[in-house]
Amino acid sequence: MVSENVMDLVEKGLMLPLMEEFYTIQGEGFHKGTAAYFIRVGGCDVGCHWCDVKESWNAETHPPTPIYSIIDNATKFSDTIVVTGGEPLTWDMGPLTFGLKERELKTHIETSGAYPLTGTWDWICLSPKKNKLPVGDIHKKAHELKVIVYNKHDFIFAEEQAAKVSEDCVLYLQPEWSVREKVVPLIVDYVMKNPKWKVSLQTHKYLNIP
């Protein structure tokens, strides 16, 4: 059972429900192919039925971890830190990113935008979901929009979201892994007809790395 003191520290962003942390190659989007240290934070109520990390949803199953420990580990591996989840914005990211920036590390986040944006970020990858739409002004702050395509209707959703981001935001369509053989041809055809979009693939799965 988590004590009230620990819960208070989690609420303040001084501890986070850490699911895992690992050094690997970024497999998706704009920075694919580059080395990065990933911090996966537990807790998510967006509830995508095709989510491939459902074990991240319940924050109570992941130990509250002091952010100084997370930051110390991150500095050993890479100058690029990717915070993901779960949904990392469930928690206050301010203290974590402050500590990372103090170590002169680049901070990236992968988020659905379902909660208000906190923290200081060098790169924001917004991957909105129909179940729980982005809040606040994160569309205008996003550097990258990554829409997961599960069926044809997701192209309509993608255009709705693209209409809200800045002109400099890079637009990606990414096939949902379990139906990739079906949707990849649809995405290729769509991008060729609408070249403002780019194709993102989960290359780390093809490389068989985390």
SVG drawing of the C-alpha trace seen along z (x, -y; Angstrom):
<svg xmlns="http://www.w3.org/2000/svg" viewBox="-15 -27 42 36">
<polyline fill="none" stroke="black" stroke-width="0.4" points="0.0,0.0 1.3,-3.4 1.7,-5.9 0.1,-9.3 3.5,-10.9 4.5,-8.9 1.1,-9.8 1.8,-13.4 5.2,-13.2 3.6,-11.5 1.0,-14.3 3.8,-16.9 5.7,-15.0 8.7,-14.3 8.0,-10.6 6.5,-8.8 5.0,-5.4 7.9,-4.0 7.0,-1.0 10.4,-0.7 13.4,-2.6 15.7,-1.5 18.2,-2.6 17.3,-1.8 16.8,-3.2 13.8,-5.4 11.6,-3.4 8.9,-5.9 8.2,-9.3 10.6,-12.1 13.6,-10.9 13.4,-7.2 16.8,-5.5 18.4,-7.7 19.6,-6.4 17.5,-7.5 16.8,-6.7 13.1,-5.9 11.3,-6.5 7.9,-4.7 5.5,-6.1 2.6,-4.0 -1.0,-5.3 -3.4,-5.8 -7.2,-6.0 -7.4,-6.7 -8.2,-3.0 -7.2,-2.3 -8.3,1.3 -5.3,1.9 -2.7,0.6 0.4,2.8 1.4,1.7 -1.9,2.3 0.2,3.3 1.1,-0.4 -2.6,-1.5 -2.8,-0.7 -0.4,-3.1 -0.8,-1.2 1.1,1.8 4.2,-0.3 6.4,-1.5 6.5,-5.2 10.2,-6.1 12.0,-9.3 12.7,-11.4 16.3,-12.0 16.9,-8.2 15.3,-8.3 17.3,-11.3 20.6,-9.8 19.9,-6.6 19.1,-8.6 22.3,-10.6 24.4,-7.4 23.1,-6.5 22.0,-9.3 21.6,-13.0 18.1,-12.4 15.4,-11.3 11.9,-10.2 9.2,-10.2 6.3,-7.9 3.6,-5.8 0.9,-5.0 0.0,-8.7 2.8,-10.7 0.8,-13.8 -1.4,-12.1 1.4,-13.4 3.1,-16.7 6.2,-16.5 7.6,-19.8 10.0,-18.5 11.3,-15.6 12.0,-17.8 13.6,-20.5 16.0,-17.9 16.7,-16.6 17.3,-20.1 19.7,-20.8 21.8,-17.9 21.6,-19.5 19.6,-16.7 17.1,-16.9 13.6,-16.2 11.0,-14.5 7.5,-13.4 5.0,-11.0 1.5,-11.9 -2.1,-11.7 -2.6,-15.2 -5.5,-13.9 -4.3,-15.9 -2.9,-19.5 0.7,-19.9 3.3,-20.2 7.1,-20.2 9.7,-21.7 10.1,-19.9 12.5,-20.1 10.2,-17.8 6.5,-17.1 5.0,-14.1 1.2,-14.4 -0.6,-11.2 -4.3,-12.0 -6.9,-9.4 -10.6,-9.4 -11.5,-8.0 -10.2,-11.0 -9.3,-14.1 -6.4,-16.5 -7.0,-19.4 -5.6,-22.9 -3.3,-24.3 -1.0,-21.3 -1.9,-21.1 -0.2,-24.5 2.9,-23.4 3.3,-20.0 6.3,-19.4 5.0,-16.2 1.5,-14.8 1.3,-11.0 -2.1,-9.5 -2.5,-5.7 -4.5,-4.2 -6.6,-1.2 -9.3,-1.7 -10.4,-4.0 -12.3,-6.3 -8.9,-7.2 -8.0,-9.3 -10.9,-11.6 -9.8,-11.9 -6.2,-12.6 -7.3,-15.5 -9.4,-16.9 -6.4,-16.9 -4.0,-18.2 -6.2,-21.3 -5.4,-22.2 -1.6,-22.0 0.9,-24.7 2.3,-24.9 5.7,-23.6 4.3,-20.5 5.4,-17.3 2.4,-15.0 2.6,-11.2 0.3,-8.3 1.3,-5.1 -0.3,-1.7 -1.6,0.0 0.7,3.0 -1.9,5.8 -3.6,4.7 -0.5,3.4 -0.9,5.7 -4.4,4.4 -3.8,0.7 -0.3,0.1 -1.5,0.1 -4.3,-2.4 -1.7,-4.7 0.7,-4.5 -2.1,-5.5 -3.3,-8.3 0.1,-9.8 0.8,-9.7 -2.5,-11.6 -1.9,-13.9 1.9,-14.5 1.7,-16.8 1.6,-13.5 4.5,-11.1 4.5,-7.4 5.7,-6.3 6.4,-2.7 7.3,-1.0 10.7,-0.1 11.9,1.1 9.5,4.0 11.0,4.9 14.5,4.6 13.2,6.8 14.4,4.3 12.4,2.6"/>
</svg>
